[in-house]
């Protein structure tokens, strides 16, 4: 069967199959575990290299796998809350007409030059990805982004690419991401700004390649005659009332970026900030208390399918942890690298990190799990400790764009109406280009010894 004829099932079915596959692995793979210790630099428990040992088998049966699904909702409660609370706030803003006004302004600004909006929007989301690993926060924005895409003459694939795709590229290559590069560099005992020039270059080149790939696709898949059909598309001006309402809605995100970098804020703070911002926008806009709450609840309800995706995706890693096979998978992938030539051992860390990310879809969790093992490996191979960090960023970061265990990605695709197989066809070339950039960066790091 050709790739174009391949029909993958509904994303939720894919995730349920992932839960079943994870349960099956607990019956096939030998159980094992690394010892762990508290790490003062990151405030997390990390694995101890060289301590892998067999443990008692803990097979996960069908009912235990089913129980893991509601447990996944509990484990991912903060992420699910973000989707619902942020989504509710944006629906309030939409009911006030502010989102249509914003779309009309952007369409007016980019009238007849719709593709020029792609670099601008991609840069915004990539910057957010680099600053705070933005993913789940995009899910509630999908409806308005789709309307914007229609006005600009691009399809839903481009909408996902210039929002979620750009954010993931920013997260992967951004030098400032505290949840990815920041944790990995702490565990590698590297200064926060080590290799800053190289990392900044990776971000700029990676984003440029992604934008070019997105525009290339958009040119070949234009949506016909959309601009004149967008209500209010005129001179690109935004009425002051809508500007105030949008400011109230956007302020929580600005506060969260600062809080995540400076005040150790998490997703609960983001949810609370958007709850306040959404309610304030509704009251200022004249919906009244009852109307604001009604719109807010309807917005949250519209995002329940996306929340369901996140909970089921989280349950996959829970099943693997219950069966004591996550460390077995990691040990089996990392151990052979110590017997390879330095260059090959360094570059093969990219696919190893990508494979690990399928089982561990949290980039921060993966850093805690893998970096204590690959940093001593770098010392053994005689390469810079930047090498395993760059390999982790490239492998895990780009796997975010591909793996169906990334609940945020699957939720965005579901909300945008983009079939998973169509997304895979689109990103193949872009991910390949980004991977080549990661390989080149590792080669530069090894050459310069940074």
N, C-alpha and C positions, 0 to 999 in steps of 0.2 A: 504493500500500500504506500502510495506517495505521501510526502509530508503534507501537501496541499489537501489531500483527501482524509488525512488522519483526523478522527473525531474523538477528542478526549471527553470524558464524562463531566458532569457539573463539578465545579471546584469543591463543593462540599463533599461530593462522593470521593473525589481524589483524596481529601483529607481523611475521610473514614477509612479508605484503603490504606492510607499511611499508618493509621492507628493499628489496623490489622497486621500490616507488614512488620511494624515495630514489635507487636506481641509475638509474631512468629519468630523473630530474631532471638527473643529471650529463650526459645526452645532449642535454637540451633547453635548459637554462639556460646562459648564457655564463659561463665560469669567471672568477673575480676574487678579489682579496684586499686586505685592509688591511695596512699596515705595523704592527708591534707593538713595544712597548718594555717593559722591566722597570719595574714600579711598586713603589717602596719601601714605600708605605703598606700595601699588601696582600700583597706578596711574590709577585705573579703577573705574567704577561705580559698586557698589555692592548693593545687596538687604538689606533691613532692616527687621530684624526678628520681627514677630508679627504685621506686617502692611498689611497683605493680605486683599484685599477688592474687591468687585465686581466692574466691569467696564461695559461700554456699549458694547453690543454684536457686533462683527464685523465678520460676516460670510464670508468665502472665497469661492466664486463661481468658476465654471469651468474655466472661462476666466481669473479671477484673479490668479488662480493656474497656468495657462499657462504662464501668465506674470511673475510669480515668478521664472520661470526657467531662462530666460535671466537675471533677477535680481540676481539670484544665481551666474551666471558667473561674474557679476560685483562685488558682495560681495567677491567672491573667486578669484579675479583677481590676487592677489599676489601669491597664490598657483598655479594657472594655469600658470602664467609666469614662475615660478620655473620649472615646468614640461617641458615646451617648451624650455626654455633657457638651462637648464641642459642637456636635451635630445639632443639638437642640438650639444652641445659641445662633448658629448660622441660619436655621430656619426662621427664627424670629426676625433676623435682619432681612431675610428674603421676603417675609410677609409685609415688611414695611416698604418694600420696593427699592431698598438700597442696593441689593445685589444686582437686580436688573439694571439699575442706574449705573453701577460700576461697570458692568459688562458693556453697556451702551457707550460709556466713556472710552473704554479700551478699544472697542470696535471702531469708534469714531477716530481715535488717534491713529489706528493702524489700517484705516480704510484703504483698500486696494494694495495694501502692503502687509497682508495678514501674516506671512511667514516671518516678518521681522519681529513679530511678538514672541516667537519661539526663543530666541536668545535671551530676551529680557525676562520672561517668565522662568526659563530654565535657570538663569543666574540667581533669581530670588530663591527658588527652592533648593538649589545646590548650596547656597550660602546657609540656609537653615539646616540642611543636612550636615554641613561642616561644623556648624555651631552646636547643634543639640541632637543630631542623629534623627531628624524628623522623618517619621513614617506614618504612624497611626494617626497623627494629627491631620494628615491629608485626606483621610477617608471621608470626613464630613464635608470637605470642600469639593468633592467630585461633582455633585450636581451643577454647581455654578461654573465649574471649570468646563463641563460639557457644553453648557450654554455659550460660554466664551469661545470654545473651540468651534462651535457651529457658526458663530459670528465671524470668526477669523478664516473659516473655510478649511478646517482641518478635522480629521476624524478622531474617534475616541482613543485609538492607539497613540496618536500624537499627544493627546491630552494627558494620558498616563505617562508617556515618555518625558514630557517637559515638566511634569510635577513629581510623581513618585520616582521615575527613572533618574531625573536630574538630582533629586534629593539623595538617592542611594549612591550616585557617583560622587556627590559632595561628601557623603559620609565615608565612603571608601578611601578617597584620596585627600580629604580635608586635613590640614595639619593641626586643626584646633579641636577636633571632635573629642570631647572628654570621655565619651562612652566607648570609644574604639581606639584611636591612636593614643589617647591619653592614658588609658588603663594599660595598654600593651607596652608603652614606653616606661611606665612606672615599674612594671614587672620585669622589664629588661634592664632596669637600673640605668636608664638613659635620662639626661636632662630633658625637660619639657620642650625646649626649642632645638634639640639636637637634630641635625639634618633639616633645619627649617627651610633653607633655600630649595633643597631637593623636593621636599614635600609640597611647597608652594607651587613649584614647577609642575609637579604631578597633578595638582588640583586644576591649574590653568589648562594644561594640555588635555587632561582627561575630560574636563567639561567642554572644551572646544571640540574634541572628537565626538563627544556625545551629541552636542548641538548640531554638528555637521551631519551626523548620521540621521538624526531626527528630521532635519530639514530635507535631506535627500529622500527620505520616505514620504514626507509631507508633500513634496512637489509631485510625486507620482500618484498620490492618493488624495487629491483635492476634493473637498465637498463643494458641489456646484452652487453658485449664486447665493451664498448665505448672507452676505453683509446687509443687503437692502431689506432682508426679511427680519432683521433684529429690531425689536421695538425701541424707538428712541435713539437709534444710532445716528448721531448728528455731528456736532462740532467738537465732540470730545470733552465737553465741560461736565463737571459733577456738581449738582446743586448742593448748597451749603448744608441743608438739613441732612442729606444722605452722607455727606462728608463727616458730619458729627457722629452719626450712627455707626458708620464704618470705623471711625476712630475708636469708639467705645468697644466695638467687636474685636478690633485688631490689638488694642492695648494689652489684653491678657497675654497674647503671644509675645509681644515685646518684653513684658514683665517676666515672662517665663524664661526667655533666652538669657536675660540678665541673672535671674534666680538660679538657673541651671549651672551657669558658669561660676557665679560668685557665692551663692547662698545654699548650694546643695539641694535645690528644689528637685522634686520628682514629678511624676504624672499626676499625683493627687493634687498638688498645688496648681497644676495647669487646669485640671477639671474645675477646681474651686474658682479660679480666676475667670474662666469662661462662664461659669454659672452666674457670677456677679455681672460680668460684662453683658451677657445675653439679656438678663433681666433689666439691667439699666437701659440697654438699647430699646427694649420694648416699651418701657415706661416713658422714656424721652420721646420715642416715636409716636406715642399716643395710643398704643394698643390697650392700655389699662392693665391692671393686675391680672384679671381673669383672662383677657385675650393673650397677654404675654405668656402666662403659664400654659394655656391651651396650645399655642404655637410651639412652645418649648417641648411639651410632651409629644406632640405629633412629630416633631423633628427627631426626637430620641427614638420613637417607634419606627421611623423609616430606616433607621440604621441597625435595627436588631439583626437582620441577616449578616451584616458585616461583623457585628459582635460575636455572632455564633461561629463564624469562620475563625476568629481569633482564639476562641476558647477551644475549639476542636484541634487547631494547629498546636496549641500549647500542650495538649494531652499526649501528643506523639512523643515528645521528649520525656514526659512523665512515665510513660510505659517503658521506655528504654532505661530510665533510671531505676524503676521498680525491679526490672529484670537484671540489674547490675551488669549491663553490657555496654554502656557508654564508654567506660574506661577501657574495656576490651577492644572496642572499635578504634579508639584513639591509640592505644598501645600497638595494635597491629599495623596502623598506618605510619606511625612515627619511627618505630624501632628500625625498620630496614634503612632509613635514611642515614643512620650513623655509619653504615658500611659503604657508602658511596663517595665518589670524588666530590670535593667541595662545591664546585659549580653545579653539578647535577643534584647533589643533596640540597643545595640552596633553592634551586628553581623548582624542584619537585615538592617543596613545601607549599607552593601555591595550590596545586590540585589536592594535596592532602588537607589543607585548611578548607577548601571548597567542599570536600566530601564530609568533613567533620561538621560543617555548617548545616548539612541536611538533617543530621541528628540533633544538633544544638543550634537552633535558629536564633539565638540571642548573641549578638556580637560581643557584648560585654561578658556574658557567661562563657563564651568560647575563648576569649582572651584569658580569663582566669583559669580555664581548663588546659589550654594548649601552651601558653607562653612559658610556664615553668618547665615544660619539657623541651621546647625547641630552642630556648635560650642556651641551656647547657650544650645542646646539639651544635649550635653555632660556634661555641667555644671549642668544641671537639673538632669541628671541621676547619677551624682557623679563620672564620669569616667574622665581619663586623656584626654586632648585635642589632644593628639596624636591619640586617637582612631578614631575620625571622619576623621582625615587626612589619616590614614592607610586604613580605609574603603573606602574613596574616591579613593585612589590610586588603591586599589584592584578592586573595582566595575567598576569605569570608565576606568581604565587602561586595564583591561582584556576584557571589553566590546568592546574595539577597535578591538580585534581579531575576533569578532563575528558579530557585527551589520552591516547590509548592508547600513546603512546611513553613514558609514565611507567611504567617496569617495576615499581616498588614497588606502585603502585595496581593494576596488572593482576594481580600476584601475590597481593595481598590478596583481590581479587575472585574469583580462581580458588580460593584456599584456602577462602573463605567460600561458594562455590557460587552467587555472584551473577552472572547474565549481564550483560555490559557494557551492553546496551540497557536493561535494567531499572535499572541504576545511573544511566544518563543521564536516564531519565525522572524518577527521584527528584531528582537534583541540579539540574535545570533551574531551578526556582523559587528554590532556595537560593543558587545561583551568581548569579542575577539580582539578588537582594537584596544580596548581598555586593558585586557590581559597582556597584550604586547607592551603596553606602556608600563605595566607593573614589572614585567621581565626586564625591560630596559632600565628601570629605576633600580632594581636589584643589581644589575650589572654595573651601573654607575656607583652604587654604594660599595660594591666589592672592589671596584677599581680605585676609588678615592679613599676607601677605608674609613668612611664617616661613621 
